[in-house]
């Protein structure tokens, strides 16, 4: 593996970034901030917009549960009207997703109400008989009727009581002599209390109504899910292709964050297979001519993973000197001024 260094004026930085990415040969290394006079670069114009679109695409893919497995080998996807199409898909998916969230929320609410109402239906007592008393206190919930009777029989402050058990629930009526006597008597008795709805009539009819509403919601949910599945099948290929393109663009736009830069110049380093080094050099020359300095600053042999430093041919002599050359009074050649002087042993 060879480590190359590319130095040039910022006027050709975009072309260098584009060329390096198109080659798919160079593993760019991050600038560590150690060179005097150099700072990490700034993202290129368009980075924020591209990042925002990428977030949107991935959010849609998440909602639709899209993965690479959903798209087989297909012809290339037309992305010429990607912005308009993405906005249309986003609106459709968001509307359906919001509708699904609303239906699922209603479904959870109905399930909770249905579970409680089934407990009241289990008692076989009209709802209006479970609330609204001046002289009686009422508790409804889940517990052992015999344990409750025993606790109330020995309780002080209760003049009378009655316990009505169902299969899974129990209703407790008590005439209290002292305030909170019923609650005090229930301390230590396993009992899960439920709030009694201030409704009238047969709880069985409420159960039937809730079950009917649940079926309607389930049917509507199925319709929404089917529409989302249709959108997934229709747009999965487009979204995955767009994500790939935006990911590449985002990487390009953010590439300068890995560069060492001054006000007018930049340095980027990276690893390339030694046998392809000349290909990289010639391609960069074709793209930007002599407006950059290109040097092989290390050659490393390694057994796997990232390039190591065994058997390293190191041609480094310090970027501090290069900082002075590229930003200390003389412009680099790409700015139309005096070219940077660098011999083959200078890391740039």
N, C-alpha and C positions, 0 to 999 in steps of 0.2 A: 504494500500500500504506500502511496505517496501523499504527502500533505502539501497542498499548494496554497499559495497566498496570492490574492488578486488585489491590486491597489489601483485606484483611479479617482477621477473627479466625480462628484455627485451627479453631474450632467449625464453620465452614462450608467449610473447605478441601476436604473430600471432595466436597461438592456442587458446588463450583466445578470441581474436576478432572473429575468425571463430566460436567458440562455442556459443558465445553470439548472433551472427547473426542467427545461425541455430535454436536457441531456439525461437526466435521471442517473447520473453517475457520481455526483459529488455529495458527500455527507458533510454538510456545513457544521462547523463547531461554533459554540457561543463565545463571543468576546467576554472576557472575564473582568474587564474594567481596570486592568493593571497597568496600562500604558499611559504615560503622562501625555496630556493634551488630547486624548481620545475619549469619547463617550459612546455608549450604545446608541444606535440610530433611532429614528422615529418611524412609526408605521407610515406607509405610503397613503396618499389620499385615496379614499374609497374603502379603507380597512373597516371602518365602523359600519358602513352600509352593508358590506359583504358579510361581516360578522353577524349583523342583525338578521340578514336573510338566511344565513346558515342556521341560526337559532330557530327561526320560524320553520324552516324545512324539517329540522330534527324534531321539533315539537309536533308537527303534523304527522310525521312518521311514527312518533310515540303513540299518538292518539289512535292512529289507524293500525298500530301494531305491525308495521312494515319492517321486513328484514330482507337481506340479500337472497334468502331462500324463496322469497315470493316472486322473484323475477328470474326467468331462465335466460338462455342465450337468445338475444334479440338483436334486431338491427339498431343502428345508432338512433338516439332520441333527439328530436329537433328541439333545441333550446333557444331558438331565435326570438320567441315571444315569452320567454320564461317569466319575466316580471309580472306580466298581465295574467298569465296562467296561474302562477303561484298565488296571486292575490285572490283569484276566483276560487281556487281550491281551499285557501285559508278560510275564506268567508263561509263556504259550504260546510267545511269540517267543523269550524268553531260553532256554527249554529246548531249542528246536529249534536256536537259534544255537550254544549250547554243544555240542550233539550234532554239528552241522556242523563246528565247530572241532576237536572230537575226531577225527572221521572224516578231516578234511583233514590233521591231524597224523599220523595213522596212514598215510594215503596217501603223504605225503612220506617217512616212514620206510621204507615198503615199496619205494617207487621207488628210494631210495638203496641199500637192501639188495639189491634186484633187479639194479640196475646193477652192483654189485660181484660178486654171485653169477654173473651172466652172464659176467664176465671169467674166473672160475674154471672155469665150464662150458666156456668157449672153449678152455681148456688140455687138457680131456679127461683130467684127473688126479683121482683120488679125493681128497676133502678131507683124509682122515686121513694122506695121504702128503705133505702140505704143512706139517706141524707135528709137534712132539714129539720131535725128534732131539737126541741128546746130542753127536754128533760132526759134525753137518752144520748149516750155517746156510742158511736159505731166505729168499729174497725173491720176492714176486709183485707184478706191477704192469704198467705200460705203458712200453715202451721198444723200442729197436731191438736185436734179438738179436745181430746181427753186431757192433755197437759194444760191446755188453756182453761178448761173447766176446773181442774184441781187448783190452779193458781188463783182463779177468781173466787172460788169457794172459801179460800183461807185469807183472802185479801180484806184489809180494813178500808173503810171509806166507800164500800160498794154495797148498796141496799138490795140490789137484785141484778141478775144477769141471765142471758140466754145465748147459747152458741149453736149456730146452724152450719153444719159441715156439708161440703160437696165432695166430689171425688178428689179434686186437687186444691180446693180453696175452702175458706171458712169465714163466716161472718159472726162478729161478736157484738152483742147489744148489752149495755150496762147502764144502770141508773146510779150515778155517782152521788155520794154524800159529800165527799171532799173533792176539790178541784184536782184534776189530773190523777185521780185515783185509779182509773183504768190503765193509763200508761204506766203508773208505778207498779200495778199488779202484773203487768206483762214483762217487766224486767226479769231477765233470766229465762224467759220462755222463748225457744226458737220460733221466730215469727217474722215473715217478710210482708210488710204492709204495702198496700196499693192505694193510690189516691182514688176516691170514689168520684166518678164524673157526675156533675149535677145535671143529669138527664132523666127523662121519664120513659116508661114503657118497658117492653120485654127486651132484655139484652140479646136474646137470640136474633131478634130482627136487626139489631145493630151488627151482630156478627155476619149475618147474611149480606147486609149492605156493604160492609167492609170487604168481604170476600169478593163481591161483585166488582167493587172498585179496584181491588188488587188484580183481578183478571184483566180489567181494562188497561191498567197500567202495564202489566206484563205484555199485553198485545201491542201497545204503543211502543214499549221498549224493544220488542222484537222487530217492529217496523224500522225504528231508528237504527238498530244494529245492522239490519239488512242494507239500509242506505249507506251506512259507513263502510260496510264490506264492499258495496258496489264502487264507492269512491276509491277504496284501496285497490281493487282490481284494475280500475281505470287509470289511476295515477301513480301506482307504485314505481313503475319504470321511470317515469318522468322525475319523481321526487328523488330517487336514488341517483339518477344521472346528474340532477341539479346539485345534490349534496356533494357528489364527487367533484364537480366543477368548482363549486363555491369553496370547498375545502382546499383545493389547489390554489385558487385565487387568494384565499385568506392567508395561506402559507406564504405566498409571494408578497402580499401587502405587508405582512408582519416580519418578513425576512430581515429588514434593516435593524430590527431589534437585536439581531445576533451579530451585527456588524460593528466594527470599531469605526467611528466617524469623527470628523472635525467639521467646521463650518462649510468647507468646500470639497472635502475628499472622504474616501472610505477605504477600509481594508476588510476583506472577508477571507477566512481560511476554511479549509475543508479537506477531507480525505477522499481519494480517488484511487481505484485500482491502477497500479503502476503501468500496466500495459495499455491503459486507456488515457494516460496522462496527456500524451501528445494530441489525442482526439479532442480533449477538453481545451487545450491551448489553441489548437487550430480553429475550433468552433468559436471560441471567444474572439479570436483575431478576426474571423469573418464577420462577427457581429459588431464589434466596436473598434476594430483596427488597432492602432498603436496607442489608443487612449487609456490603456491599462498596462500596468506592469504585472507580469505573471512569473512566479518563481516556485520551484520545488524546494521546500524548506526542510522536509524530513522524508526519509524513506524507512519504513518499518516492516519487519517480517513478524507475523503473528500466527497463532494457531486457531484463532476463532474469535468471535465477538467483535468489539470495537478495536481499531488499530492500537497495537501496543507500542512499547518503546524499546523492545529488544532489537539488537542489531540496527540501531537507529543511525542513519546518516543525518546529522543535525547541522543545518546551515544557518542557525539563528544567530543574529548579532544585535538584536534589540530594536523595538519599535519606537523607542523614545527618539532615536536619531531620525527615524522615518517621519515622525510627527513634525519635527522641525523642518524636514525637507518638503512635506506636503502642505504645511499650513503656517510656515514661519516666515512669510515674506515673499516666497516664490510660488506661483500657482503650478498645479500639475498641467500636463500638456492638454488634457481634455477641456480645460478652461480657456485655452487659447494662449497660455503664457509659456513659461519655461517648463520643460518637462522635468519630472523627478529623476534624479540620478540614482541608480541602484545597480550594484553588481550582482553577480549570481550568488553571492554568499550573504545577501542582506534579506532578512525576513521582512516582508512588506505586507 
